[in-house]
Amino acid sequence: MIRGIKNHLDVFIRYDQTRNATENIKKGYLMELVKEGKLTDDNIKFLESCGMSAFSTEMEGLGYLMPYMYFTFPGQADRTIQMDDAHMITANDPKYEIHKYLLDNRLLDTYITLAIECYDCPAYSLDEVTFGMAADLLIYGEGIQVCLKKPGHWIALIDYDDELDAIRFHDSWGGRPGLKNKGFHEIILREEWSNVQSQVVIYPKKKEA
């Protein structure tokens, strides 16, 4: 049996970080600095929007964010902007002062603050989370955002498969080496849990009205 967050079986709820416009703005700016000799290639970090993509996946998967909500322009229905971009801009908007280092994308407090302030989702961090604890939380319907040690990369845990004894997740970096399904419903086995950083973000399931 596979049990998890509210919309865990919906394969379309997965945000692709390579479509994040803010990420591309950052990339272009850094490349200009390389051309000017102010940065070297080894100082550049691309694809830093994985955390915001994982956050957006959790919010939509849990039902806080309306399914398939994108920004579209009048007369151009095919021109869409993903919600992870909206979250990224919100977190970097000086009016909100959520965190100025979001584009380094490593601080889990940013996602907790966004969840609380944007969706009234009482997110919190938890330390030393074991595979069994994560599986129990997912079975109960709680969302979990974790960062892998290698590579340093955020993913969205969505459910637990007791037949495989595996946790399933969506990965916004579909081309990451080692993935078997291009980022959709990938799995972490119990013996692979040591690659997950000890501190995680928990998103409680949405209370039904």
C-alpha positions in Angstrom: 0.0 0.0 0.0 1.2 3.5 -0.8 0.1 6.3 1.6 1.1 9.9 1.7 0.1 13.5 1.3 -3.2 14.5 -0.1 -2.3 14.6 -3.8 0.6 12.2 -3.7 -0.6 10.1 -6.7 -0.9 13.1 -9.0 2.2 12.9 -11.2 1.7 16.4 -12.6 2.4 18.0 -9.2 6.2 18.3 -9.7 8.0 21.6 -10.3 10.9 21.7 -12.7 13.7 23.9 -11.4 15.2 24.3 -14.9 12.0 26.4 -15.8 12.6 28.8 -12.9 13.0 32.2 -14.4 14.7 33.7 -11.3 17.3 31.0 -11.6 18.1 31.9 -15.2 18.4 35.6 -14.2 20.9 34.7 -11.6 22.8 32.5 -14.1 23.0 35.2 -16.7 24.3 37.7 -14.1 27.0 35.3 -12.9 28.1 34.6 -16.5 28.5 38.3 -17.0 30.8 38.5 -14.0 32.8 35.6 -15.4 33.3 37.5 -18.7 34.4 40.6 -16.7 36.9 38.5 -14.8 35.2 39.1 -11.5 34.3 35.5 -10.9 35.8 32.2 -12.0 33.8 29.2 -13.3 34.4 27.2 -10.1 32.7 30.0 -8.0 29.5 29.7 -10.0 26.5 27.8 -8.6 23.7 27.0 -10.9 20.4 25.3 -10.3 20.0 26.7 -6.9 16.2 26.9 -7.0 15.6 23.2 -6.0 14.5 24.2 -2.5 11.8 26.5 -3.9 10.7 23.9 -6.4 10.4 21.3 -3.6 8.5 23.8 -1.4 6.0 24.4 -4.2 5.6 20.7 -4.8 4.7 20.2 -1.1 2.3 23.1 -1.0 0.4 21.9 -4.0 0.6 18.3 -3.0 -0.9 19.1 0.4 -3.7 21.2 -1.0 -2.5 24.6 0.3 -1.8 25.7 -3.3 -4.5 25.3 -5.9 -3.6 22.5 -8.4 -1.8 23.6 -11.5 -1.9 27.3 -10.5 0.3 29.3 -12.8 0.6 33.0 -13.8 -0.7 33.5 -17.4 -1.0 36.6 -19.5 -4.2 37.7 -21.2 -4.2 36.5 -24.8 -1.2 34.2 -24.2 -2.5 31.1 -22.4 0.5 29.1 -23.4 2.9 31.6 -21.6 3.0 30.5 -18.0 5.1 31.3 -15.0 5.5 28.6 -12.4 4.6 29.2 -8.7 8.1 28.4 -7.6 9.1 31.6 -9.3 6.4 33.5 -7.4 7.6 32.0 -4.2 11.2 32.9 -5.0 10.3 36.5 -5.7 8.2 36.7 -2.6 11.0 35.5 -0.4 13.4 38.0 -1.9 11.0 40.9 -1.9 12.5 43.5 0.6 9.0 44.3 1.9 8.8 40.9 3.4 12.3 40.5 4.7 12.0 36.7 4.7 15.6 36.0 3.9 18.1 37.8 1.7 20.1 34.7 1.0 17.4 32.7 -0.6 19.2 32.3 -3.9 21.9 30.3 -2.0 18.9 28.1 -1.2 20.2 26.3 1.8 18.3 27.8 4.8 15.3 25.8 5.7 13.9 28.7 7.9 13.0 30.4 4.6 10.6 27.7 3.7 9.1 27.6 7.1 8.4 31.3 7.0 7.0 31.2 3.5 4.6 28.3 4.5 3.3 30.1 7.6 3.0 33.6 6.0 1.7 32.7 2.6 -0.4 29.6 3.3 -1.1 29.6 7.0 0.6 26.2 7.1 2.2 25.7 10.5 5.5 24.3 9.1 8.4 23.5 11.5 11.8 21.9 11.5 12.7 18.6 13.0 16.2 17.2 13.8 17.6 13.7 13.6 14.7 12.3 11.6 15.0 8.6 10.9 13.6 6.7 7.9 10.9 5.2 10.2 9.9 8.6 11.5 9.6 10.0 8.0 7.6 7.1 6.8 5.1 7.5 9.8 4.7 11.2 9.1 4.0 10.6 5.4 1.5 7.8 6.2 -0.3 10.3 8.4 -0.4 12.8 5.5 2.4 15.2 6.5 4.7 16.6 3.8 8.5 16.5 4.3 11.1 18.6 2.5 14.7 17.2 2.9 18.1 18.1 1.6 20.4 15.4 0.3 24.0 15.4 1.4 25.4 14.4 -2.0 24.5 16.3 -4.0 23.4 19.2 -1.8 19.9 19.2 -3.2 16.3 19.7 -1.8 13.6 17.2 -2.7 9.9 16.8 -1.8 8.9 13.5 0.0 5.4 12.7 -0.8 4.5 9.1 0.3 5.6 5.7 1.7 5.4 2.4 -0.1 5.2 -0.4 2.5 5.6 -3.1 -0.1 8.9 -1.8 -1.2 9.8 -0.3 2.2 10.6 2.9 0.3 9.8 6.6 0.6 8.8 8.2 -2.7 9.7 11.7 -3.7 9.5 14.2 -6.5 12.8 15.7 -7.7 12.9 19.0 -9.5 16.2 18.1 -11.2 14.9 15.5 -13.6 18.2 15.0 -15.2 20.1 14.3 -12.0 22.4 11.2 -12.2 20.9 8.2 -10.6 17.2 9.0 -11.1 15.1 6.3 -12.7 11.9 8.2 -13.6 13.0 11.7 -14.6 12.2 13.1 -11.2 8.6 11.7 -10.9 7.9 9.3 -8.0 11.6 8.4 -7.4 12.4 6.3 -4.3 14.6 6.3 -1.3 15.2 2.9 0.3 15.8 2.5 4.0 19.5 1.9 3.5 19.9 5.1 1.5 18.5 7.3 4.2 22.0 8.1 5.5 22.4 10.5 2.5 19.6 12.7 3.9 20.7 15.7 6.1 19.4 15.3 9.6 17.3 18.5 9.8 14.2 18.5 7.7 11.1 20.7 7.2 7.7 19.2 8.1 4.5 20.6 6.5 1.4 19.5 8.4 -1.6 18.4 6.4 -4.2 21.0 5.6 -7.2 21.0 7.9 -10.4 20.5 5.9 -13.0 23.2 6.4 
